[in-house]
Amino acid sequence: MRSPRGNQVPNQFIIWTDEGKYFQSYKTIIAFIDNSNNVFLDEDSWDYSRTTGKYRNIFLGENKTQTEHLIKTGEYELTELN
C-alpha cells in the first residue's frame, strides 16, 4: 500500500484475488471488497487503531463517519474475516 505522498507503507497491504481485494494491516484482514463491490469489514478489527483506520479509509476511499453510516444502514457487512 502507498501513502498519500506515494511512499510504500510498511505493514499495510492490498491483496488482490480472483474473488476481490483485501486490505490487511500487519497480519490481520481488515476489509474485503468483492468483485460485485460488496464491502465486508472484520467485526473485531475494522476500527482497531488510528493507523489502521487511516489506511482503511484510503482503501475504501472515505472517512470513518461515512464507513460507520454504511455499516449502520447495512450497506457494509461486519463479519469474521480472520
C-alpha positions as CSV (number, residue, x, y, z in Angstrom):
1,M,0.0,0.0,0.0
2,R,1.1,3.5,-0.6
3,S,0.7,6.7,1.5
4,P,-1.0,9.8,0.2
5,R,2.5,11.0,-0.7
6,G,3.2,7.9,-2.8
7,N,5.6,6.2,-0.4
8,Q,5.4,2.5,0.3
9,V,3.8,1.9,3.7
10,P,5.2,-0.9,5.8
11,N,2.7,-3.5,7.3
12,Q,-0.3,-2.3,5.3
13,F,-1.2,-4.4,2.2
14,I,-3.8,-4.6,-0.5
15,I,-4.1,-8.2,-1.7
16,W,-5.9,-9.0,-5.0
17,T,-7.5,-12.4,-5.5
18,D,-9.9,-13.8,-8.1
19,E,-12.8,-13.0,-5.6
20,G,-11.9,-9.4,-5.0
21,K,-9.4,-7.4,-2.9
22,Y,-8.4,-7.4,0.7
23,F,-6.9,-4.7,3.0
24,Q,-4.6,-6.3,5.5
25,S,-2.9,-4.4,8.4
26,Y,0.1,-6.3,9.7
27,K,-1.3,-9.9,9.9
28,T,-5.0,-9.0,10.2
29,I,-7.5,-8.8,7.4
30,I,-9.5,-5.5,8.0
31,A,-11.7,-5.3,4.9
32,F,-12.7,-7.1,1.7
33,I,-14.3,-5.8,-1.4
34,D,-15.7,-8.5,-3.7
35,N,-15.9,-8.3,-7.4
36,S,-19.5,-7.0,-7.2
37,N,-18.3,-4.1,-4.9
38,N,-19.8,-5.5,-1.8
39,V,-17.8,-4.4,1.3
40,F,-17.1,-6.7,4.2
41,L,-15.4,-5.4,7.4
42,D,-13.9,-7.6,10.1
43,E,-16.2,-7.2,13.0
44,D,-13.4,-7.2,15.6
45,S,-10.6,-5.3,13.7
46,W,-12.2,-2.8,11.3
47,D,-11.5,0.0,13.8
48,Y,-8.5,-1.4,15.6
49,S,-6.3,1.6,15.7
50,R,-5.7,5.1,14.4
51,T,-3.1,3.9,11.8
52,T,-5.3,1.0,10.7
53,G,-8.2,3.4,10.3
54,K,-6.1,5.8,8.2
55,Y,-5.2,3.2,5.7
56,R,-8.7,1.6,5.8
57,N,-10.1,5.0,4.8
58,I,-7.6,5.1,1.9
59,F,-8.6,1.6,0.8
60,L,-12.3,2.4,1.0
61,G,-12.0,6.0,-0.3
62,E,-14.0,7.5,2.5
63,N,-13.7,8.7,6.1
64,K,-14.7,6.9,9.3
65,T,-18.0,8.7,9.7
66,Q,-19.0,7.6,6.2
67,T,-17.9,4.0,7.0
68,E,-19.9,4.0,10.2
69,H,-23.0,5.2,8.4
70,L,-22.7,2.5,5.7
71,I,-22.4,-0.1,8.5
72,K,-25.4,1.2,10.3
73,T,-27.5,1.2,7.1
74,G,-26.4,-2.3,6.2
75,E,-24.6,-1.4,3.1
76,Y,-21.4,-2.7,4.7
77,E,-21.4,-6.1,6.4
78,L,-19.5,-6.8,9.6
79,T,-18.2,-10.3,9.6
80,E,-15.4,-12.6,10.6
81,L,-12.5,-12.2,8.1
82,N,-9.8,-13.7,10.2
